[in-house]
Structure formats: C-alpha cells, structure tokens
C-alpha cells in the first residue's frame, strides 16, 4: 500500500443544482476520518463565453465565497483540514475534471439537489454530473440531498 495520503475533492457548488455545500463537506470529512487524507474544497465559477475568464462576476463570486465558508464551517466542526480552490472555467464538468487531475484526487464528492416538482429536473441535474461520472479518472461519489416532505 502506498504511503501517500488520499486526496478527496469536495465540489461545493457551481454546477447549477449543486446546492448543499455543508452536507457535501461533511461527507468528505467522514471519508477522511481515520485515514491519511487531504481534503480539497472546490468551487467552479462558470464564466460565460461572452466574458473574459477574469471578468468580475459578483453573483457567482459571492456564491463561491458563501459555499466555501459553509464548507469550512463543516470542516472546522469535524477537526479536519482543507485547502480551497475556486476555479474559473467555461465548462462546469471540465472545470471539475481539470481540478481533480491537477490535485491528483482519488475521490470526487458531488452533492446534488433535485426538485421532483420541476419537470425534467433530473435531466438537468445529470448534465455536468454525468460527464464527470463518465470521464473522471478517479472514484466519484454522488450525494443526493434528501427530499423534504414539501418537495413531494
């Protein structure tokens, strides 16, 4: 067995339906427990084709900051350590796949929320996630947020 630590990438948002950053970070922390593991909290800011990659996107930048802060709270409550990577990209799946490759991630944790009251919400949720599942060079764990009674 290799002595190096496993690297776990927790994707905290940026893929449209990816909304529950704290729960995703908690799951990633559980995967680190009792193991030599490094946790990376990642958030892709998706830049429109009409804008420069370094263009100011206040709404997306604030969403990234909020998700990272939420993830860091979960990490602190579980006495984990994490590094943070906010990446700017044009394509959500490619952003995650490149980050996973750059970080040499052993596991990608994606949290999704699907509203059963929205027709075809499952199809929309699966677009980036499906591409990540098909193309990732590492294990991918999908954490679907539990449905609330009000959702059904």
C-alpha positions in Angstrom: 0.0 0.0 0.0 1.3 3.4 -0.9 2.2 5.7 2.0 0.9 8.9 0.4 -2.4 10.4 1.7 -5.6 10.0 -0.3 -6.9 13.2 -1.8 -10.6 13.9 -1.6 -12.1 16.7 -3.7 -15.4 18.0 -2.4 -17.2 20.1 -5.0 -19.3 22.7 -3.2 -21.2 24.3 -6.0 -21.1 25.8 -9.4 -22.9 23.0 -11.3 -26.4 24.5 -11.2 -28.2 22.0 -9.0 -25.2 21.6 -6.6 -26.5 23.4 -3.6 -25.8 21.8 -0.2 -22.2 22.7 0.4 -22.2 21.9 4.1 -23.5 18.4 3.7 -21.1 17.7 0.9 -18.2 18.9 3.0 -19.4 16.8 6.0 -19.5 13.6 3.8 -16.0 14.4 2.5 -14.8 14.8 6.1 -16.3 11.4 7.0 -14.3 9.9 4.2 -11.1 11.4 5.7 -11.8 10.1 9.2 -9.2 7.5 10.4 -7.3 7.8 7.2 -4.4 9.7 5.9 -6.3 12.0 3.6 -6.1 15.5 2.3 -9.4 17.4 1.7 -9.8 19.9 -1.1 -12.9 22.1 -1.1 -13.5 23.2 -4.7 -15.9 25.5 -6.4 -16.1 26.2 -10.1 -17.1 29.7 -11.3 -18.6 29.2 -14.7 -17.7 32.1 -17.0 -19.9 32.9 -20.0 -18.3 32.7 -23.4 -19.0 36.4 -23.9 -16.9 37.4 -20.9 -13.1 37.2 -20.3 -12.1 34.5 -17.9 -11.0 37.1 -15.3 -14.2 39.2 -15.7 -15.9 40.2 -12.5 -19.0 38.0 -11.8 -20.2 39.4 -8.4 -23.1 37.0 -8.0 -21.1 33.9 -8.8 -18.1 35.1 -6.8 -20.4 35.7 -3.8 -22.0 32.2 -4.2 -18.5 30.7 -4.3 -17.5 32.6 -1.2 -20.7 31.6 0.7 -20.2 27.9 -0.3 -16.6 27.8 0.7 -17.4 29.5 4.1 -20.2 26.9 4.7 -17.8 24.1 3.8 -15.1 25.5 6.1 -17.6 25.6 9.0 -18.3 21.9 8.4 -14.6 21.1 8.2 -13.8 23.0 11.4 -16.6 21.2 13.3 -15.0 17.9 12.5 -11.4 19.0 13.2 -10.4 18.4 9.6 -8.0 20.4 7.5 -8.7 21.5 3.9 -7.3 23.5 1.1 -9.5 25.7 -1.0 -9.6 26.0 -4.8 -12.0 28.3 -6.6 -11.5 27.8 -10.4 -12.8 29.9 -13.3 -13.8 27.9 -16.4 -16.3 27.9 -19.3 -17.5 24.3 -18.8 -18.6 23.0 -15.4 -17.7 19.4 -15.9 -14.3 20.2 -17.4 -13.6 22.6 -14.5 -14.1 19.8 -12.0 -12.2 17.2 -14.1 -9.2 19.5 -14.5 -9.2 20.4 -10.8 -9.3 16.6 -10.0 -6.4 15.9 -12.3 -4.4 18.9 -11.1 -5.0 17.9 -7.5 -4.5 14.2 -8.2 -7.7 13.5 -6.5 -8.6 9.9 -5.6 -12.2 10.7 -4.9 -14.6 13.4 -6.1 -17.6 14.1 -3.9 -20.6 15.8 -5.7 -23.7 16.9 -3.8 -26.9 17.4 -5.8 -30.4 18.6 -5.1 -33.1 17.7 -7.5 -36.6 19.1 -7.1 -39.2 16.4 -8.0 -41.8 19.1 -8.7 -39.8 20.5 -11.6 -40.4 18.5 -14.8 -37.1 17.1 -16.2 -35.1 18.4 -13.2 -33.3 15.1 -13.0 -32.2 15.5 -16.6 -30.8 19.0 -16.0 -29.0 17.8 -12.8 -27.4 15.0 -14.7 -25.7 17.0 -17.4 -22.4 18.0 -15.8 -22.5 15.3 -13.2 -23.0 12.6 -15.9 -20.0 13.9 -17.8 -17.9 13.9 -14.6 -19.0 10.3 -13.9 -18.1 9.1 -17.4 -14.8 10.9 -17.7 -13.3 11.1 -14.2 -10.1 9.2 -13.7 -11.0 8.6 -10.0 -13.9 7.4 -7.9 -16.9 9.7 -7.9 -19.4 9.8 -5.0 -22.8 11.4 -5.6 -24.6 12.6 -2.5 -28.2 13.4 -3.3 -29.7 15.8 -0.8 -32.7 14.1 0.9 -36.1 15.1 -0.4 -38.1 17.2 2.0 -41.8 16.4 2.6 -42.6 19.7 1.0 -40.7 18.6 -2.2 -43.0 15.7 -2.9 
